[in-house]
Amino acid sequence: MHPVVFASNKAINFYRKLLNENNFNYQSIKDFSKLNPKQVSVFNCWEEEVQITPGVLNETGGKYAARSLAVAVESLKSRQIEGLVTAPIHKKNIQSKDFDFTGHTPTSATLSPARTCSCS
């Protein structure tokens, strides 16, 4: 199993600097053939610059959380990954005209009906 984070290397670097965590190393990938079993991979879901404001609910945070989730679910659906573990998502923050789900478990079940989705 190879851990993959669906986000942006820019977002990972932001938090790495914020937390002064210089020992966290990862590789940035755009396709799954580049996975390294000895390293965490970050699958870039976006390239644009995004202003990150930790602890603040805003449209930008919801938009990019939804994008990361959609890319991860599509990767699961196309069997590029074998499983999906998600972090908590603020349900109010992520709601939009493009994301009309009560959370990430219903999203996964709806977008990837061939796979079993569970929440514990």
C-alpha angles and dihedrals in degrees: 000000000000119000114231125187114205105214136080127294086229090060092046091050091049092057093040089057094041091054093039088234104156094159095067107100126181142160124240113227137182097185133034096236088078097062115136114204091211097055141050112251125214113208105208110231093176139013103197123104111262126190107231119205109181115218095013121112109222141148093255094057092048093047095054094041088054091047092051091048093048092051091047093049091047089051089052092047092051090046094241087129128032101215143007129222115184133198120227116288122201100240095207093050096051098050116113141136087275095046113047100159131116091234146322098292093060088044092055092046093049098043096040107033094161092066129067115249123197137166125207 
